[in-house]
Amino acid sequence: MTKHSKLERERRARETERVKEIEDAWMKSLPAATAEAFARSVKAARERPPRERPADMAKGTLPRPPRPGHEPRPPKDTGRPERGR
């Protein structure tokens, strides 16, 4: 955990208070119906559960095909049978 100095914490607290003041002033400047609709949409967004994580790709699949001319080389075929050991 990062430790911050007392001055840094106080500065952040002042910034937070100032942002809240600005948000309150902005909400008061909106028409009542618009402000209420905005508040409802924010509440709905906060209550919504987080998105589900997309399914993982199967093992060994590449995320996208190789660029033309950069395909993987085929396995080497020597054309000779292996010698017995």
C-alpha positions, 0 to 999 in steps of 0.5 A, spaced: 500 500 500 502 506 498 503 511 503 501 519 502 503 525 506 498 528 510 499 534 505 497 530 499 491 527 503 489 534 505 490 536 497 486 530 495 480 531 500 480 538 498 479 536 490 474 531 492 470 537 495 471 541 490 469 536 485 462 535 489 461 542 489 462 543 481 457 537 480 452 539 485 452 546 481 451 543 475 445 538 477 442 545 479 443 548 473 439 543 469 432 542 468 428 538 473 426 533 469 433 532 465 436 532 472 432 526 474 432 522 468 440 523 469 440 521 476 435 515 474 440 513 469 446 513 473 443 509 479 441 504 474 448 503 471 451 503 478 446 497 480 448 493 473 452 487 475 459 487 471 460 484 464 461 477 464 468 475 462 468 473 454 469 466 453 477 463 453 479 461 446 481 454 445 488 452 447 493 453 441 488 457 437 492 464 435 488 470 437 488 472 429 490 469 423 498 471 421 499 476 415 499 474 408 506 472 407 508 470 414 504 463 415 508 458 419 513 454 415 510 446 414 514 441 418 521 439 415 520 432 411 527 430 409 525 424 404 529 419 408 527 414 412 530 414 419 536 409 421 534 404 426 538 405 432 
